[in-house]
């Protein structure tokens, strides 16, 4: 079922719907990989076809290690998506990435374990050794950065996303290690999503919404992170997403 989708958006924590998506209809394509996180809502935004999928389910019922990343991406592709913009709620590690910052990372380190991370899992499937040196599609990243500039939305260019297992948050020692490894951001859903998108040949970029300082990374090293603070910061930072999307679709 090809719906001629111009852009697919995957929403993370605190992002369970896409503002201003008009005439949205739910779709749940059947894939060989099992159930999706929830319905893919396909509608129009400024006359362009846009699909939206809440990664954790529309009621935030799916923890990061249980997200069926393969089914989600296969379903988006089945509906006709060729470009995916992933919205990821993250913690900030280094100085440029404080709460309420929007960032478009260009690198990634995978600390997850035990997740099905490839479409080559089943017997008889083709073995793919995809190039992953640049985990986010450079051309789509540049379009996202250009759209932000056009819309007047402040967006940090670059940074390394460290993907952890979750659903618990990280210890201070773990964040200190990630900083030494070169990570600027920490989240729980960046992988295997990005790698699977590459296997499918989808253009994929990440728009990271910084919800909090990671453990021990902020000015108050003993600060306790609450889910309420996370949601407040996501809501504030997300105000720049609708104009950015409009500029991206217009470009």
Secondary structure, DSSP 4 states (H G I P E B T S, - for coil): -----SEEEEE-TT--S-TT-EEEEEE---BTTB--SSPEEEEEETTEEEEEEETTTTTT-S-GGG--HHHHHHHHHHTT--EEEEEEEEEE-STT--TT-EEE--EEEE---SS---TT-STTPPP-----SSSS-HHHHHHHHHHHHHHT---EE--EEEE---SSPPPHHHHHHHHHHT-SEEESSSTTHHHHHHHHT-EEEEEEEEEEEPTTTSSSTTPPP-HHHHHHHHHHHGGGHHHHHHHHHH-
